[in-house]
Amino acid sequence: MVTIKDVAAHAGVAFKTVSRVVNNDPTVKPVNRNKVLASIAALDYRPNRAAQMTRRKKSGVIGFIADELLRVPYTFDLIRGAQDLAWKNNKELMVLNVNVDKYSIEGAINHLLGHRAEGIIYAAMYHREVELPQQLTPIPTVLANCFDASGRFASIVPDEKEAAREITAKMLNKGYRRIAFLNLNENIIAGQQRKAGAEQAFAEHKGKDCELHIESVIIDDGANERSVTRLRAAELIQSFKPDAILCGQDPMAVEVYFVVQSLGLKVGEDIGIGSFDDWDIIPTLLKPELTTMALPHYDMGQWAINYLLNERTDLVSQTAKFNLINRDSF
């Protein structure tokens, strides 16, 4: 096994210089840094992280508790945003997936405490309120895509209302006048705030003869949710006769595409369609490609880890802006 002393001998520098390079010490002279990096590559040296943790007062580990985050692909960007910045700062991101059925939050926290985590990011699958164990309180902790009503932790959540206001205003400004918004379950925060945002856009719009119809097409049966998107889209196209349909999320937009095409209409010509989330490859697989509001998951992951890296203690409640991805569906 190649050791730090082997790298030092190969580079012609002191082994402490190698250690400083490995730990991203900015005071190392560029010429020495380049020598060490070249030797590390030539010898295929791998730092012993366990030994580093033993020597350091800080572990270099940041915990990421993913509350069912791995169930849907678009939430992976929360982890990716945090991971990219962790690597740049020579930190290890330890990701633990939890859910109510199998892996407990308390178990994840204990695991991270055992690894001397310097801080913890707690991220939820969707925008919601969470109640977290008291054992987190002494540890620097920040929440992403969720918030703690008690105010114990800083948090960042997506700006759902502004996203809906922006895409609805975009439709109105392009000349659409009768917009049907097929919303998410309005028992969840995203559904409530997106409804408010669409209504705000109509209230701000100065045009006449505009009409907005909003309804939830995700039915909560208690234990499960079911979609009536296709049924209601078909009925509304016949009765309300919208010139544009806004969908609560991209998979719902796929269903509306099917309905529109089955009725002999063309998306982007006879009827415009917009959506939310920018869910993986769905928007670009559809033809015409779907205009949608991209969730700011990557940015939230970066903000959360920056909060910990900067050792902030202010209990802020931050919002992150969606990004309007303009394509051809309206």
N, C-alpha and C positions, 0 to 999 in steps of 0.2 A: 504494500500500500504506500502510495506517495504521501510524504509528510510535508508540513509547512517548511521544515528545514531543507528538504530536497528542492522545493521551489526557490527558497532563498539562495541556495548554492547555485542553482541553474541561472537565476537572474543576476547574481552577483550583488545582492543586497542583504541587509540584515533581516533576520526572520521577523523582527518586530515590524519592519516595513511591509512585509507580506501580510501580516496580521492587519495592519492599518488599511491596506488596499482591500482585503477581503471584507472589512467592516465599513467600507465606503468613507473612510476618513478624508475629508476634503483638503486637508493640509499636506497630503503627500505630493511631492513634486511630480509634474506630468511625465518627465523622463523616467522616473522610477516606477510610476504607476504603469506605464506602457511596458516596461521590462517585466514587471511582475505578471501582468495580464497575459503577455506572450508566453511566459514560462508556465503559467497555469494551464493555458490551452495546449502547449506542447507536451506537458506531462500528464494531462487529463486529471488535474488535482481536484478533489472534492472536499470542501471544508467539512469538518466534523461538527454538525450542528448541536449534537447532544453535549459535546465537550464545551462548545461555546456557551451554551445555556448554563452549564455548571459554573463557568468562570465569571459570567456577567451578573451584574445586579439585576439587569433586565433580561427577560427571556428572548425577546425578539418575536414572540408569538402574539398574534392578534386573532381572537376567536370570532367566528362568523356562525351564528346560530340561524339556520334556515328553516323557518316554520312552514313546512310543506312547500318550500320554494321550488323543489325539483319536480313538481307535478306538471308544470306547464313550461314550455320552452322559452317564452319571452322573458320570464323572470330570471333566467340565467345571467342576464346582463348585470343584475345587481351584484352577483358574485364576481363577474368578470371585471366590473369597474373597480371593485375593492382590490381584487387580485393584482391588476395591472399596477396600481399605485403602491401596493405592498411590496412587490418585487423591486420597484424603483427605489424604495427606501430600505431595502435589505431586511424586510420583515416576512415572517412566515404566516400565511393566512390558513388557519385551521378551521375547515368547514364541517359543521355537524348538522345533519338534517334531523328535524324532530317532527313528530306528529302525536296526536292524542292517543292513538291506538298502540303504538309500539315504542317510540323513543321519546322519553320525557325531557322537558326543558330542564328540570332539576338535575337529571343525569348528565345532560350536556354541560351545564354550568360546572358541576363537580369535575368533569373531565378536563375542562379548560382551566379550572383552578389548579388541578394536579400538574398541568403543564405551565403554570405560572403566567398565564395570559396577561399581557399588559393592558388589554382593553377588549371589549366585546361589542360586536355589531349584531343586533337582533333584527332580522328582516322577515316580514310576512309575505305570503303569496299574493295577497290583495290588500288594498288600502282599508285598514280597520283599526279599531281600538284594541289594545292588548292589556292584560293584567299580568305582570311579571313577578316572580318570587322575590322576597326581601333579600335573599342571599346575593342578588346582583347589585344592591345599593352601594356597597363599598368599592366596587370595581368600576373603572371608567367605562361607561356603556352609552351607546347611541342607537337609536331606532331608525330603521329604514322601511318605508312603505307601510308604516304603522305608527301609532302614537300611544302614549300612556296618559290617560286622563288625569291621573294624580299629579302629573308634572314632575316626576322624579328624574326623568331622562330627557335629554335633547332628542329631537326627531326631525326627519325629513319625509314629506309625503308628496305625491304628485298633485299638481294644481288642476283638479278635475273640472272645476267650474270654469276657469279661464280657457281650458282646452275646448270645452263644448261651446263657449261663447265665440271662440276664434273660428272654429270650423263652420258653425252656423252662420256667422257673419260672412264668411267666405262664400257660402252658398247664396246668401241674399245679395251680396255684391255682384255675383255672377248672373243675377237675374232670376233666380229661382224664387217662387212666390208661395207655393204650397208645399210645405215640408212636413213629412211624417217622421217623427223620431221614435224608433223602436228601441226602447231603453232596456237597460239591465234591470235586475231585481231592485226595486226602489227601497227595499229594506237595508241595502248596503250603501255605504257612503258614496261610492262612485256613482251609483244610480241617482242618488239624491242631488249631488252637486252638479252632475252633468245636466240633469233636468233644469236646475236653476240657471246654468250657463246658457243653455239654448233659449230659455225664456228671456234672459237678459239681452241676448243678441236681438231678439225680436223687439223688445222694448226700446232699444237704442236705434233700431233701423227706422229711417224716415219714409220709406216707401209705403205706398197704399196697396190695398187689396192683397195683403200678405196674411197667410194663415198657418198656424203651427198646431200639429196634432202630436201629443206625446202619450205613449202608453208603455208599460212594462210588458215585455213578451217572454220574460223568464218567470215562470210560476214556481213559487216555493210551496212544496207539499209537506213541509216539515223536515223530514230526513233528507229529502232530495229536491233538486230543482229540475224542471223540464222546460223546454223551449217550445213556444207556439209561434215562432217567427214565421215559418212558411204560411201557416194558416192565416195569420193576421195580415201579413204582407199582401197576400192574394186578395183578401177581403177589402183592405184599405185602398189598393190600387183601383178596385172596381167602385168603391163608395166615395172615399175622400178624394180620389184622383190626384195624388201628389205628383209634382214634377221633380221632386227629389226625396230620397229616403236617407235618413241618418241612422246608422246602426250602432248599438251599444258596444259591440266588439267585432273584430274581423270574422270569426266563425259565423256570426249571425249574418254578416254581409254576404258570405258565400251562399247561404240559404236564400237570401233576397235575390242574388244574381240568378239562381235557378228559377225562382218564381217569375222574375221579369222576363227571362228568356222563354219560359214555358207559355207565357201570354203573348209571345210574338213581338215583344218590345226589345229595344236595344239600350243597354246601359251606356250612359254618356251622351246619348242622342235623344231618346224618348224620355228617359228618366235618369236623373243623376243619383249616384250613391256615394256616401261618405261613411267613415267609420272611425273607430278608436283602437289603439294598442300597437299597430304595426307588428302583428303576430308572426314572427319567423318568416317563412317564405310564402305565406298565404297571399299577401297583397300582390306580389309579382307573378304568381301563378295564374291569377284571374286575368281575363281579357275582356275589356280593357283593364289595365292594372288599377288597383284600388287606391284612391286618395284617403289617407288615414292620419290620425294623430298618434305619433309614436310616443309611447310611455317613456319617461326619462329614467329608466332603471339604471343605466350605466352611470349617469350623472349622480344619481342618489347614492350608488355604491361608492363613487369617488368622494362625494361630500362627506359621507359617514366616516370613511377611513381617514380623511384629512382632519376631521374633527378630533379623532383620537391621536393622530400623529402630532398635531399642534397642541395636544394636552389641554384642550379647551374644557372649561367647566361651566360655561354659561348654558342655561337650560332653555335653549331657543327652540321654537317650533317653525321649521323652515319648509317652504314649498318649492317644488321643482317644476319647471315649465315643460310641457309637452312640445314636440317638434312636429309641425305640419308637413307631412310628406306629400307633395303635390304629384299626382299621377294623372290618369285620364278618365276616371270614372264620373267626374262632374266638372 
